[in-house]
């Protein structure tokens, strides 16, 4: 299975939407990370950014596929009550809407 297939499933089911203005995705970071994990990426880094009152404002996740050597990275941030904005890269190449 291709490394983007699980992410394509999120798009097909309306769980991930492209934002032209941000050149990023509107999605739940945990769903993106689960999709990448299901594709063979093993988490090697996860950091969460919090506001002074403890609310999550963003974060970063990185995974390595030990079979292919590929690295997946996500960076996300919250700006409102809508799902976060998520930037996704595989081996340094941004995942864009196709």
MMTF fields as JSON, N, C-alpha, C and O atoms, coordinates in Angstrom:
{
  "mmtfVersion": "1.0.0",
  "mmtfProducer": "UNKNOWN",
  "numBonds": 391,
  "numAtoms": 392,
  "numGroups": 98,
  "numChains": 1,
  "numModels": 1,
  "chainsPerModel": [1],
  "groupsPerChain": [98],
  "chainIdList": ["A"],
  "bondAtomList": [4, 2, 8, 6, 12, 10, 16, 14, 20, 18, 24, 22, 28, 26, 32, 30, 36, 34, 40, 38, 44, 42, 48, 46, 52, 50, 56, 54, 60, 58, 64, 62, 68, 66, 72, 70, 76, 74, 80, 78, 84, 82, 88, 86, 92, 90, 96, 94, 100, 98, 104, 102, 108, 106, 112, 110, 116, 114, 120, 118, 124, 122, 128, 126, 132, 130, 136, 134, 140, 138, 144, 142, 148, 146, 152, 150, 156, 154, 160, 158, 164, 162, 168, 166, 172, 170, 176, 174, 180, 178, 184, 182, 188, 186, 192, 190, 196, 194, 200, 198, 204, 202, 208, 206, 212, 210, 216, 214, 220, 218, 224, 222, 228, 226, 232, 230, 236, 234, 240, 238, 244, 242, 248, 246, 252, 250, 256, 254, 260, 258, 264, 262, 268, 266, 272, 270, 276, 274, 280, 278, 284, 282, 288, 286, 292, 290, 296, 294, 300, 298, 304, 302, 308, 306, 312, 310, 316, 314, 320, 318, 324, 322, 328, 326, 332, 330, 336, 334, 340, 338, 344, 342, 348, 346, 352, 350, 356, 354, 360, 358, 364, 362, 368, 366, 372, 370, 376, 374, 380, 378, 384, 382, 388, 386],
  "bondOrderList": [1, 1, 1, 1, 1, 1, 1, 1, 1, 1, 1, 1, 1, 1, 1, 1, 1, 1, 1, 1, 1, 1, 1, 1, 1, 1, 1, 1, 1, 1, 1, 1, 1, 1, 1, 1, 1, 1, 1, 1, 1, 1, 1, 1, 1, 1, 1, 1, 1, 1, 1, 1, 1, 1, 1, 1, 1, 1, 1, 1, 1, 1, 1, 1, 1, 1, 1, 1, 1, 1, 1, 1, 1, 1, 1, 1, 1, 1, 1, 1, 1, 1, 1, 1, 1, 1, 1, 1, 1, 1, 1, 1, 1, 1, 1, 1, 1],
  "groupList": [{"groupName": "UNK", "atomNameList": ["N", "CA", "C", "O"], "elementList": ["N", "C", "C", "O"], "formalChargeList": [0, 0, 0, 0], "bondAtomList": [1, 0, 2, 1, 3, 2], "bondOrderList": [1, 1, 2], "singleLetterCode": "X", "chemCompType": "L-PEPTIDE LINKING"}],
  "groupTypeList": [0, 0, 0, 0, 0, 0, 0, 0, 0, 0, 0, 0, 0, 0, 0, 0, 0, 0, 0, 0, 0, 0, 0, 0, 0, 0, 0, 0, 0, 0, 0, 0, 0, 0, 0, 0, 0, 0, 0, 0, 0, 0, 0, 0, 0, 0, 0, 0, 0, 0, 0, 0, 0, 0, 0, 0, 0, 0, 0, 0, 0, 0, 0, 0, 0, 0, 0, 0, 0, 0, 0, 0, 0, 0, 0, 0, 0, 0, 0, 0, 0, 0, 0, 0, 0, 0, 0, 0, 0, 0, 0, 0, 0, 0, 0, 0, 0, 0],
  "groupIdList": [1, 2, 3, 4, 5, 6, 7, 8, 9, 10, 11, 12, 13, 14, 15, 16, 17, 18, 19, 20, 21, 22, 23, 24, 25, 26, 27, 28, 29, 30, 31, 32, 33, 34, 35, 36, 37, 38, 39, 40, 41, 42, 43, 44, 45, 46, 47, 48, 49, 50, 51, 52, 53, 54, 55, 56, 57, 58, 59, 60, 61, 62, 63, 64, 65, 66, 67, 68, 69, 70, 71, 72, 73, 74, 75, 76, 77, 78, 79, 80, 81, 82, 83, 84, 85, 86, 87, 88, 89, 90, 91, 92, 93, 94, 95, 96, 97, 98],
  "secStructList": [7, 7, 6, 6, 2, 2, 2, 2, 2, 2, 2, 2, 6, 6, 1, 3, 3, 3, 3, 6, 6, 6, 6, 3, 3, 3, 3, 7, 2, 2, 2, 2, 2, 2, 2, 2, 2, 2, 6, 6, 3, 3, 3, 3, 3, 3, 3, 3, 3, 3, 7, 6, 6, 1, 7, 3, 3, 3, 3, 3, 3, 3, 3, 3, 3, 6, 6, 6, 7, 7, 3, 3, 3, 3, 3, 3, 3, 7, 7, 1, 1, 1, 7, 7, 3, 3, 3, 3, 3, 3, 6, 6, 3, 3, 7, 7, 7, 7],
  "xCoordList": [0.849, 0.0, 0.888, 1.896, 0.539, 1.282, 1.158, 0.129, 2.207, 2.233, 1.148, 0.832, 0.566, -0.477, -1.875, -2.849, -2.002, -3.323, -4.196, -5.374, -3.64, -4.439, -4.848, -5.951, -3.968, -4.326, -5.403, -6.308, -5.304, -6.348, -7.691, -8.729, -7.68, -8.917, -9.535, -10.753, -8.709, -9.228, -9.887, -10.951, -9.258, -9.847, -11.149, -12.139, -11.153, -12.346, -13.536, -14.684, -13.265, -14.339, -14.606, -15.303, -14.047, -14.323, -13.652, -14.079, -12.616, -11.93, -10.699, -10.099, -10.318, -9.134, -9.432, -9.783, -9.29, -9.623, -8.442, -7.77, -8.192, -7.104, -7.496, -8.62, -6.572, -6.758, -5.797, -4.6, -6.319, -5.463, -4.73, -3.543, -5.443, -4.861, -3.668, -2.748, -3.672, -2.586, -1.599, -0.521, -1.976, -1.171, -0.942, 0.164, -2.037, -2.014, -3.37, -4.241, -3.529, -4.747, -5.518, -4.933, -6.826, -7.697, -8.042, -8.745, -7.55, -7.759, -7.454, -6.855, -7.873, -7.523, -6.141, -5.958, -5.169, -3.812, -3.754, -2.995, -4.531, -4.499, -4.918, -4.374, -5.879, -6.301, -5.187, -4.956, -4.503, -3.388, -2.28, -1.735, -1.942, -0.882, -1.251, -0.4, -2.516, -2.961, -2.855, -2.464, -3.204, -3.094, -1.637, -1.336, -0.748, 0.667, 1.211, 2.007, 0.787, 1.204, 0.706, 1.431, -0.524, -1.085, -0.315, -0.339, 0.37, 1.173, 2.592, 3.41, 2.892, 4.2, 5.153, 6.283, 4.732, 5.59, 5.507, 4.421, 6.668, 6.74, 7.115, 8.101, 6.32, 6.55, 7.943, 8.348, 8.666, 9.964, 10.019, 10.927, 9.052, 8.991, 7.557, 6.836, 7.166, 5.843, 5.94, 6.28, 5.643, 5.676, 4.363, 3.834, 3.852, 2.607, 2.905, 3.599, 2.385, 2.506, 1.214, 0.116, 1.365, 0.202, 0.245, 1.314, -0.938, -1.068, -0.859, -0.907, -0.631, -0.413, -1.515, -1.242, -2.729, -3.831, -3.987, -4.929, -3.064, -3.069, -3.745, -3.675, -4.399, -5.063, -4.007, -3.012, -4.223, -3.297, -3.421, -4.521, -2.283, -2.276, -1.636, -1.799, -0.907, -0.266, 0.672, 0.716, 1.42, 2.363, 3.094, 2.897, 3.941, 4.737, 4.803, 4.847, 4.809, 4.927, 5.858, 5.798, 6.717, 7.601, 7.672, 7.763, 7.63, 7.703, 8.668, 8.891, 9.229, 10.164, 9.588, 9.129, 9.612, 9.214, 10.481, 11.331, 10.626, 11.862, 12.079, 13.202, 11.029, 11.146, 11.654, 12.367, 11.275, 11.65, 12.665, 13.32, 12.795, 13.658, 13.017, 13.652, 11.763, 11.055, 10.713, 10.471, 10.697, 10.352, 9.086, 8.992, 8.123, 6.904, 6.9, 7.243, 6.513, 6.455, 5.121, 4.599, 4.584, 3.395, 3.64, 4.264, 3.141, 3.128, 1.711, 1.136, 1.147, -0.222, -0.388, 0.382, -1.431, -1.786, -3.281, -3.945, -3.794, -5.206, -5.352, -4.563, -6.37, -6.646, -8.063, -8.378, -8.918, -10.312, -10.922, -10.205, -12.231, -12.912, -12.982, -13.43, -12.547, -12.519, -11.333, -10.44, -11.316, -10.154, -8.859, -8.875, -7.756, -6.471, -5.993, -6.445, -5.074, -4.35, -3.149, -2.389, -2.972, -1.917, -1.05, -1.555, 0.248, 1.224, 1.806, 2.219, 1.843, 2.32, 3.436, 3.314, 4.532, 5.632, 6.098, 6.169, 6.415, 6.995, 8.374, 8.49, 9.403, 10.784, 11.083, 11.776, 10.563, 10.835, 10.003, 10.144, 9.133, 8.266, 6.87, 6.21, 6.403, 5.067, 3.998, 4.037, 3.058, 1.908, 0.883, 0.339, 0.624, -0.294, -1.532, -1.561, -2.541, -3.776, -3.502, -2.889, -3.957, -3.758, -5.062, -5.084],
  "yCoordList": [-1.189, 0.0, 1.244, 1.281, 2.227, 3.481, 4.27, 4.202, 5.024, 5.718, 6.774, 7.157, 7.258, 8.27, 7.67, 8.402, 6.35, 5.744, 6.014, 6.338, 5.887, 6.122, 7.588, 7.898, 8.478, 9.888, 10.147, 10.952, 9.469, 9.579, 9.113, 9.683, 8.077, 7.612, 8.711, 8.888, 9.453, 10.556, 11.606, 12.128, 11.914, 12.886, 12.357, 13.085, 11.103, 10.509, 10.495, 10.57, 10.401, 10.352, 11.717, 11.81, 12.785, 14.136, 14.498, 15.437, 13.776, 14.02, 14.906, 15.328, 15.192, 15.993, 16.837, 16.301, 18.164, 19.084, 20.004, 20.464, 20.273, 21.143, 22.605, 22.995, 23.406, 24.848, 25.559, 25.657, 26.047, 26.74, 27.915, 28.122, 28.685, 29.9, 29.602, 30.415, 28.45, 28.094, 27.105, 26.875, 26.514, 25.441, 24.335, 23.823, 23.99, 22.99, 22.297, 22.553, 21.425, 20.629, 21.039, 21.476, 20.9, 21.053, 19.629, 18.926, 19.202, 17.822, 17.724, 18.624, 16.628, 16.343, 15.69, 14.645, 16.277, 15.728, 14.255, 13.488, 13.849, 12.447, 11.504, 10.406, 11.913, 11.078, 10.982, 9.917, 12.091, 12.087, 11.178, 10.375, 11.296, 10.469, 8.985, 8.132, 8.682, 7.273, 6.734, 5.585, 7.566, 7.148, 6.872, 5.878, 7.734, 7.535, 6.305, 5.552, 6.103, 4.92, 3.65, 2.658, 3.676, 2.516, 2.213, 1.085, 3.227, 3.041, 2.581, 2.444, 2.342, 1.805, 2.793, 2.426, 4.039, 5.016, 4.827, 4.8, 4.697, 4.537, 5.879, 6.502, 6.315, 7.605, 7.665, 6.762, 8.735, 8.945, 10.301, 10.553, 11.173, 12.464, 12.957, 12.866, 13.488, 14.111, 15.176, 14.888, 16.392, 17.517, 18.278, 18.449, 18.723, 19.486, 20.874, 21.007, 21.91, 23.285, 23.654, 23.377, 24.279, 24.678, 26.168, 26.755, 26.762, 28.149, 28.184, 27.141, 29.361, 29.457, 28.813, 28.354, 28.773, 28.158, 26.674, 26.047, 26.102, 24.666, 24.185, 22.996, 25.071, 24.655, 24.319, 25.031, 23.241, 22.851, 23.841, 24.109, 24.385, 25.353, 24.807, 25.384, 23.695, 23.118, 21.998, 21.571, 21.528, 20.47, 19.985, 20.476, 19.005, 18.403, 16.9, 16.451, 16.134, 14.677, 14.244, 14.763, 13.29, 12.754, 11.247, 10.724, 10.558, 9.107, 8.608, 9.26, 7.446, 6.802, 5.462, 4.689, 5.185, 3.873, 3.023, 3.245, 2.045, 1.272, 0.374, -0.065, 0.097, -0.756, -0.001, -0.557, 1.285, 2.067, 3.166, 3.68, 3.523, 4.631, 5.991, 7.012, 6.024, 7.289, 7.94, 7.252, 9.264, 10.042, 10.845, 11.508, 10.78, 11.575, 12.608, 12.299, 13.832, 14.907, 15.625, 15.831, 15.997, 16.846, 17.972, 17.785, 19.126, 20.287, 20.818, 20.954, 21.118, 21.622, 22.736, 22.865, 23.548, 24.6, 24.841, 24.63, 25.293, 25.637, 27.142, 27.902, 27.571, 29.003, 29.343, 30.513, 28.339, 28.577, 27.243, 26.306, 27.166, 25.923, 24.925, 23.796, 25.319, 24.38, 23.433, 23.71, 22.325, 21.431, 22.191, 23.176, 21.747, 22.431, 22.448, 21.67, 23.353, 23.399, 22.484, 22.598, 21.564, 20.553, 20.607, 20.567, 20.696, 20.598, 19.197, 18.742, 18.507, 17.129, 17.051, 17.582, 16.379, 16.161, 14.718, 14.162, 14.121, 12.785, 12.94, 13.41, 12.548, 12.704, 14.123, 14.332, 15.098, 16.5, 17.1, 18.287, 16.317, 16.814, 17.073, 16.145, 18.326, 18.618, 17.804, 17.642, 17.299, 16.605, 17.655, 18.337, 17.783, 18.799, 18.136, 16.93, 18.943, 18.452, 18.042, 18.79, 16.861, 16.4, 16.124, 15.726],
  "zCoordList": [0.0, 0.0, 0.0, 0.706, -0.755, -0.864, 0.432, 1.104, 0.79, 2.074, 2.221, 3.348, 1.133, 1.229, 1.25, 1.427, 1.073, 0.981, 2.198, 2.053, 3.379, 4.596, 4.702, 5.153, 4.291, 4.272, 3.218, 3.438, 2.079, 1.053, 1.598, 1.261, 2.44, 3.071, 3.929, 3.92, 4.671, 5.486, 4.596, 4.931, 3.465, 2.53, 1.955, 1.877, 1.555, 0.929, 1.876, 1.438, 3.16, 4.157, 4.79, 5.801, 4.19, 4.662, 5.968, 6.639, 6.342, 7.614, 7.445, 8.433, 6.197, 5.91, 4.675, 3.625, 4.801, 3.713, 3.431, 4.354, 2.146, 1.736, 1.92, 1.605, 2.428, 2.592, 1.633, 1.906, 0.523, -0.451, 0.179, -0.07, 0.997, 1.572, 2.474, 2.57, 3.135, 4.056, 3.443, 3.991, 2.292, 1.693, 2.724, 2.892, 3.406, 4.474, 4.513, 3.681, 5.487, 5.635, 6.868, 7.859, 6.811, 7.981, 8.384, 7.657, 9.542, 9.993, 11.485, 12.073, 12.074, 13.462, 13.475, 12.851, 14.165, 14.166, 14.578, 13.986, 15.569, 15.999, 14.88, 14.767, 14.048, 12.922, 11.878, 11.307, 11.635, 10.684, 11.204, 10.447, 12.481, 13.062, 13.054, 12.805, 13.327, 13.262, 11.835, 11.63, 10.851, 9.444, 9.085, 8.425, 9.511, 9.22, 9.944, 9.381, 11.177, 11.939, 11.257, 11.186, 10.756, 10.061, 8.775, 8.281, 8.237, 7.027, 7.335, 6.425, 8.615, 8.976, 9.617, 9.942, 9.809, 10.467, 11.979, 12.558, 12.602, 14.058, 14.674, 14.279, 15.644, 16.285, 16.906, 17.64, 16.605, 17.247, 17.948, 18.74, 17.663, 18.348, 18.353, 17.359, 19.513, 19.633, 20.708, 21.856, 20.33, 21.257, 21.131, 20.033, 22.252, 22.296, 22.847, 23.855, 22.192, 22.676, 23.398, 22.917, 24.549, 25.344, 25.667, 25.835, 25.748, 26.186, 27.705, 28.356, 28.268, 29.71, 30.558, 31.667, 30.069, 30.829, 30.554, 31.039, 29.772, 29.543, 28.28, 27.968, 27.539, 26.302, 25.249, 25.114, 24.51, 23.45, 22.299, 21.815, 21.864, 20.775, 19.508, 18.433, 19.626, 18.462, 18.849, 20.003, 17.866, 18.17, 16.93, 15.818, 17.171, 16.104, 16.356, 17.502, 15.273, 15.349, 14.235, 13.12, 14.546, 13.523, 13.673, 14.783, 12.549, 12.549, 11.488, 10.468, 11.75, 10.832, 10.415, 11.255, 9.119, 8.631, 8.581, 7.719, 9.497, 9.552, 8.334, 8.086, 7.58, 6.396, 5.176, 4.341, 5.082, 3.906, 4.214, 3.308, 5.483, 5.874, 5.694, 5.959, 5.246, 5.038, 6.377, 7.368, 6.393, 7.569, 7.267, 6.233, 8.174, 8.053, 9.172, 10.313, 8.841, 9.827, 9.715, 8.619, 10.856, 10.882, 11.873, 12.917, 11.525, 12.422, 12.368, 11.288, 13.52, 13.516, 14.529, 15.481, 14.292, 15.246, 15.208, 14.192, 16.35, 16.492, 16.363, 16.923, 15.619, 15.521, 15.962, 16.18, 16.096, 16.485, 16.901, 17.252, 16.858, 17.233, 16.09, 16.289, 14.889, 13.769, 13.952, 14.753, 13.22, 13.332, 13.036, 12.297, 13.599, 13.421, 11.97, 11.131, 11.711, 10.451, 10.594, 11.555, 9.629, 9.717, 8.456, 7.334, 8.667, 7.589, 7.654, 8.721, 6.515, 6.452, 5.421, 4.318, 5.794, 4.849, 4.966, 6.062, 3.826, 3.76, 3.12, 1.989, 3.84, 3.373, 2.925, 1.93, 3.656, 3.365, 2.263, 1.97, 1.637, 0.56, 1.097, 1.564, 1.041, 1.546, 0.831, -0.388, 1.592, 1.024, 0.655, 1.523, -0.624, -1.142, -1.71, -1.952, -1.913, -2.513, -3.958, -4.719, -4.324, -5.693, -6.365, -7.53]
}
